[in-house]
Amino acid sequence: MNLYFAYGLGICSEFSLPELSAGKEKKDIEIKQGKLDNFLRSIARSDGCLYATDSEVYHYYADVGSFFVRQGQEIIVDPAPNADERLLRLYLLGRIFGALLHQRGLLILHGSAVAVDGEAVAFLGNSGSGKSTAAASLIIKGYTMVADDLVAIDASGARPIVHPAFPQLKLWPDSAESLGYNIDTMPRISPKKTKRAANLDSEFLPDALPLRRIYILEKGEPTEILLLGRKDSMIELVRYSYAKRSLAAGANRSTHFLNCAKVASSVPVCRLIRPWDLSSFGILASKVEEDIERE
């Protein structure tokens, strides 16, 4: 078994997960390979989440495999025949981990996060909106990475806390080149995806951090930052929640909406408007720094 650490959790896995940081003996989550039963296979009608309760969720993806997540502690993986290992890990560490963390009562947002002065700053948005590139534009200025794709927030205390993910940033080739990365040395995240993986071991912060600010990325001119009211903040947090498939099936809805409300009432949420071109990210990083300094 392989031991890893991510999101503040010890992970024991039958699968090799080189994207994750090495762990020790602590075991909060177990990932193993197994055949899923006939009931689960009988409900496989299309890709996605096909069955979910508060403690169990089943995902099926053609050419990738089936995944069963139980009680926020166990993931059973039934790979499709000849499934590519990189693609399998991409789904496992993305949508499936999102479902598991959702089961554990965390608020999972679709975004990226960096550490600024000992606190986490998160970027949310639709696919292709530049969440990872926004984070990278701050990382190349000396800030450290906290999470990419899944931002896991514990809202149970007096102040929301972000649990660090693992030291990998996924970037489109043109974004990576514009930021100074050599894409020839960056592997594809899977054979079917053109995004490249940047390993950021030396720029990754493994410590949990209080959440300082959330930025919603949107297209427009000029580059500006607008603070949202509590109602609009709540709407945006729900919109960019990661575990939508589980929520659509009714799993842990009350906990999820309560977490959104807690974050919306205690963390500033801003709309970050920028032109939809790569040259705007330098300005974006400077605007974020100025906004945080003014706070």
VEXDREN-2710 file (C-alpha; in Angstrom, 1 decimal):
% VEXDREN-2710
k/r/px/py/pz
1/MET/0.0/0.0/0.0
2/ASN/1.1/3.6/-0.7
3/LEU/0.9/6.3/1.9
4/TYR/0.1/9.9/0.9
5/PHE/-1.1/13.2/2.5
6/ALA/-3.6/15.7/1.0
7/TYR/-6.3/18.0/2.3
8/GLY/-5.1/17.4/5.9
9/LEU/-5.8/13.6/5.5
10/GLY/-3.6/10.5/5.5
11/ILE/-4.3/8.4/2.5
12/CYS/-3.6/4.7/2.1
13/SER/-3.9/3.6/-1.6
14/GLU/-3.5/0.5/-3.6
15/PHE/-2.9/2.8/-6.6
16/SER/0.2/4.8/-7.1
17/LEU/-0.7/8.6/-6.9
18/PRO/2.6/10.4/-7.7
19/GLU/0.8/13.8/-7.7
20/LEU/0.3/13.6/-3.9
21/SER/2.8/14.3/-1.2
22/ALA/4.2/11.3/0.7
23/GLY/2.4/10.5/3.9
24/LYS/3.2/8.7/7.1
25/GLU/1.3/6.1/9.1
26/LYS/-1.9/8.2/9.6
27/LYS/-4.8/6.6/7.7
28/ASP/-8.0/8.6/7.3
29/ILE/-8.8/7.4/3.7
30/GLU/-8.4/4.0/2.0
31/ILE/-8.4/3.7/-1.8
32/LYS/-8.6/0.2/-3.1
33/GLN/-9.4/-1.7/-6.3
34/GLY/-12.5/-3.9/-6.4
35/LYS/-15.4/-5.1/-8.5
36/LEU/-18.5/-3.2/-7.9
37/ASP/-21.8/-5.1/-7.5
38/ASN/-24.6/-5.6/-9.9
39/PHE/-26.9/-3.1/-8.3
40/LEU/-24.4/-0.3/-9.0
41/ARG/-23.8/-1.5/-12.5
42/SER/-27.6/-1.6/-13.2
43/ILE/-28.0/2.1/-12.6
44/ALA/-25.2/3.1/-15.0
45/ARG/-27.1/4.9/-17.7
46/SER/-24.7/7.7/-18.6
47/ASP/-21.5/9.4/-17.4
48/GLY/-21.5/11.1/-14.0
49/CYS/-22.9/10.6/-10.6
50/LEU/-25.7/8.0/-10.8
51/TYR/-26.4/7.3/-7.2
52/ALA/-25.8/9.3/-4.0
53/THR/-26.9/9.4/-0.4
54/ASP/-25.4/11.3/2.5
55/SER/-22.8/8.6/3.0
56/GLU/-22.5/6.8/-0.3
57/VAL/-21.9/7.9/-3.9
58/TYR/-21.3/6.0/-7.2
59/HIS/-19.7/7.5/-10.3
60/TYR/-19.3/5.9/-13.7
61/TYR/-17.3/7.2/-16.6
62/ALA/-17.0/5.4/-19.9
63/ASP/-13.4/4.4/-20.7
64/VAL/-12.3/5.4/-17.2
65/GLY/-14.1/3.2/-14.7
66/SER/-16.5/3.1/-11.8
67/PHE/-15.9/4.6/-8.4
68/PHE/-17.8/4.0/-5.1
69/VAL/-17.2/6.4/-2.3
70/ARG/-18.4/5.5/1.2
71/GLN/-18.7/7.6/4.4
72/GLY/-15.9/10.0/3.5
73/GLN/-13.4/7.2/4.3
74/GLU/-13.2/4.7/1.5
75/ILE/-13.0/4.7/-2.3
76/ILE/-13.4/1.6/-4.3
77/VAL/-12.1/1.8/-7.9
78/ASP/-13.2/-0.5/-10.7
79/PRO/-11.1/0.6/-13.7
80/ALA/-12.5/0.2/-17.2
81/PRO/-10.6/-2.3/-19.4
82/ASN/-7.4/-0.7/-20.7
83/ALA/-8.1/2.5/-18.8
84/ASP/-5.2/5.0/-19.0
85/GLU/-3.6/5.4/-15.6
86/ARG/-3.2/9.2/-15.9
87/LEU/-6.9/9.6/-16.9
88/LEU/-7.9/7.3/-14.0
89/ARG/-5.9/9.4/-11.5
90/LEU/-7.3/12.6/-13.0
91/TYR/-10.9/11.6/-12.2
92/LEU/-9.9/10.0/-8.9
93/LEU/-8.1/13.1/-7.6
94/GLY/-10.7/15.4/-9.1
95/ARG/-14.4/14.5/-9.1
96/ILE/-14.1/11.5/-6.8
97/PHE/-12.1/13.3/-4.1
98/GLY/-14.6/16.1/-4.4
99/ALA/-17.4/13.7/-3.5
100/LEU/-15.4/12.2/-0.6
101/LEU/-14.5/15.6/0.9
102/HIS/-18.2/16.6/0.5
103/GLN/-19.1/13.5/2.5
104/ARG/-16.8/14.6/5.2
105/GLY/-18.7/17.9/5.6
106/LEU/-16.3/20.2/3.9
107/LEU/-17.4/22.9/1.5
108/ILE/-15.7/22.1/-1.9
109/LEU/-15.4/24.9/-4.4
110/HIS/-14.3/24.7/-8.0
111/GLY/-11.3/26.9/-8.0
112/SER/-7.6/27.5/-7.1
113/ALA/-6.0/29.0/-4.1
114/VAL/-2.7/30.6/-3.0
115/ALA/-1.2/31.7/0.3
116/VAL/-0.8/35.4/0.9
117/ASP/0.7/36.6/4.2
118/GLY/-0.3/33.4/6.0
119/GLU/-3.9/33.3/4.7
120/ALA/-5.6/31.7/1.7
121/VAL/-7.0/33.6/-1.3
122/ALA/-9.2/31.7/-3.7
123/PHE/-10.2/32.2/-7.3
124/LEU/-13.5/30.7/-8.6
125/GLY/-15.0/30.6/-12.1
126/ASN/-16.3/28.5/-14.9
127/SER/-14.0/26.1/-16.8
128/GLY/-11.6/28.1/-18.9
129/SER/-12.0/31.3/-16.9
130/GLY/-8.4/31.3/-15.8
131/LYS/-8.5/30.1/-12.2
132/SER/-5.3/28.1/-12.4
133/THR/-3.6/30.9/-14.4
134/ALA/-4.6/33.5/-11.9
135/ALA/-3.1/31.4/-9.1
136/ALA/0.1/30.9/-11.2
137/SER/0.4/34.6/-11.8
138/LEU/0.7/35.1/-8.1
139/ILE/2.9/32.1/-7.5
140/ILE/5.5/33.4/-10.0
141/LYS/5.6/36.6/-7.9
142/GLY/6.7/34.6/-4.9
143/TYR/3.4/33.4/-3.3
144/THR/2.8/29.8/-2.5
145/MET/0.3/27.3/-3.9
146/VAL/-2.5/25.9/-1.7
147/ALA/-4.9/24.2/-4.1
148/ASP/-5.9/23.7/-7.7
149/ASP/-9.3/22.5/-9.0
150/LEU/-10.6/21.6/-5.5
151/VAL/-10.6/24.2/-2.8
152/ALA/-11.6/22.4/0.4
153/ILE/-13.0/24.6/3.2
154/ASP/-13.8/23.7/6.8
155/ALA/-16.5/26.1/7.9
156/SER/-17.2/24.5/11.3
157/GLY/-15.1/26.9/13.3
158/ALA/-15.2/30.6/14.0
159/ARG/-13.3/31.3/10.8
160/PRO/-13.3/29.2/7.6
161/ILE/-10.1/27.2/7.0
162/VAL/-8.7/26.0/3.7
163/HIS/-7.0/22.6/3.7
164/PRO/-4.1/22.3/1.2
165/ALA/-4.4/19.9/-1.7
166/PHE/-1.2/18.7/-3.4
167/PRO/1.6/20.4/-5.3
168/GLN/0.4/20.2/-8.9
169/LEU/-1.0/23.1/-11.0
170/LYS/-2.8/22.3/-14.3
171/LEU/-2.3/24.9/-17.0
172/TRP/-3.3/25.2/-20.7
173/PRO/-0.2/25.2/-22.9
174/ASP/-0.6/28.9/-24.0
175/SER/-1.1/30.0/-20.4
176/ALA/1.9/28.1/-19.2
177/GLU/4.1/29.6/-22.0
178/SER/2.8/33.1/-21.2
179/LEU/3.9/32.7/-17.6
180/GLY/7.4/31.5/-18.5
181/TYR/7.0/27.7/-18.1
182/ASN/8.8/25.4/-20.6
183/ILE/5.9/23.2/-21.8
184/ASP/8.3/20.7/-23.3
185/THR/9.2/19.7/-19.8
186/MET/5.6/19.6/-18.6
187/PRO/3.7/16.3/-19.0
188/ARG/0.1/16.2/-20.2
189/ILE/-2.4/15.5/-17.4
190/SER/-3.8/12.7/-19.6
191/PRO/-3.6/11.5/-23.2
192/LYS/-7.1/13.1/-23.9
193/LYS/-6.3/16.5/-22.3
194/THR/-4.0/19.2/-23.6
195/LYS/-3.5/20.8/-20.2
196/ARG/0.0/20.4/-18.8
197/ALA/1.0/19.6/-15.2
198/ALA/3.4/21.9/-13.3
199/ASN/5.0/20.3/-10.3
200/LEU/5.3/22.9/-7.5
201/ASP/6.9/21.0/-4.6
202/SER/9.1/24.0/-3.7
203/GLU/6.2/26.5/-4.1
204/PHE/3.5/24.5/-2.2
205/LEU/2.4/25.2/1.4
206/PRO/1.2/22.1/3.2
207/ASP/-0.4/23.9/6.2
208/ALA/-4.1/24.7/6.7
209/LEU/-4.8/28.4/6.4
210/PRO/-7.7/30.8/7.3
211/LEU/-9.6/31.9/4.2
212/ARG/-9.0/35.6/3.6
213/ARG/-10.8/36.4/0.4
214/ILE/-12.6/34.9/-2.6
215/TYR/-12.5/36.3/-6.2
216/ILE/-15.0/35.3/-8.9
217/LEU/-13.4/35.6/-12.3
218/GLU/-15.5/37.2/-15.0
219/LYS/-14.9/38.6/-18.5
220/GLY/-15.0/42.4/-19.0
221/GLU/-13.1/45.6/-19.2
222/PRO/-11.4/47.3/-17.5
223/THR/-9.8/45.1/-14.9
224/GLU/-11.5/45.8/-11.6
225/ILE/-12.6/44.3/-8.3
226/LEU/-16.1/44.7/-7.0
227/LEU/-17.1/43.6/-3.5
228/LEU/-20.4/41.6/-3.4
229/GLY/-23.1/41.7/-0.8
230/ARG/-23.9/38.6/1.4
231/LYS/-26.8/37.5/-0.8
232/ASP/-24.8/37.6/-4.1
233/SER/-21.9/36.0/-2.3
234/MET/-24.1/33.1/-1.3
235/ILE/-25.3/32.7/-4.9
236/GLU/-21.8/32.6/-6.2
237/LEU/-20.6/30.0/-3.7
238/VAL/-23.5/27.7/-4.6
239/ARG/-22.9/28.3/-8.3
240/TYR/-19.2/27.3/-8.0
241/SER/-19.7/24.3/-5.6
242/TYR/-17.8/21.3/-6.9
243/ALA/-19.9/18.4/-5.8
244/LYS/-22.9/19.4/-7.9
245/ARG/-23.7/15.8/-8.9
246/SER/-23.9/14.7/-5.3
247/LEU/-26.0/17.7/-4.4
248/ALA/-28.4/17.1/-7.4
249/ALA/-29.0/13.6/-6.0
250/GLY/-29.8/15.1/-2.6
251/ALA/-26.6/14.2/-0.7
252/ASN/-25.7/16.4/2.3
253/ARG/-27.6/19.4/0.9
254/SER/-28.4/21.0/4.3
255/THR/-24.7/20.9/5.5
256/HIS/-23.6/22.2/2.2
257/PHE/-25.9/25.3/2.2
258/LEU/-25.1/26.0/5.8
259/ASN/-21.4/26.0/5.0
260/CYS/-22.0/28.3/2.0
261/ALA/-23.9/30.7/4.3
262/LYS/-21.1/30.6/6.9
263/VAL/-18.5/31.5/4.4
264/ALA/-20.6/34.2/2.7
265/SER/-21.1/35.9/6.1
266/SER/-17.5/35.8/7.2
267/VAL/-15.3/36.0/4.1
268/PRO/-15.3/38.9/1.6
269/VAL/-16.4/37.6/-1.9
270/CYS/-15.5/39.8/-4.9
271/ARG/-16.2/39.9/-8.6
272/LEU/-12.8/40.1/-10.4
273/ILE/-13.5/41.5/-13.9
274/ARG/-10.7/41.2/-16.5
275/PRO/-10.2/41.1/-20.3
276/TRP/-10.2/37.6/-21.7
277/ASP/-6.6/37.5/-22.8
278/LEU/-3.4/36.2/-21.3
279/SER/-1.7/39.6/-21.1
280/SER/-4.2/40.7/-18.5
281/PHE/-2.9/38.3/-15.8
282/GLY/0.0/40.5/-14.8
283/ILE/-2.5/43.3/-14.1
284/LEU/-4.8/40.9/-12.3
285/ALA/-2.0/39.8/-9.9
286/SER/-1.2/43.5/-9.1
287/LYS/-4.9/44.3/-8.6
288/VAL/-5.3/41.4/-6.2
289/GLU/-2.2/42.5/-4.2
290/GLU/-3.5/46.1/-4.0
291/ASP/-7.0/44.9/-3.0
292/ILE/-5.6/42.8/-0.1
293/GLU/-3.3/45.6/1.1
294/ARG/-6.3/48.0/1.3
295/GLU/-8.4/45.5/3.3
END
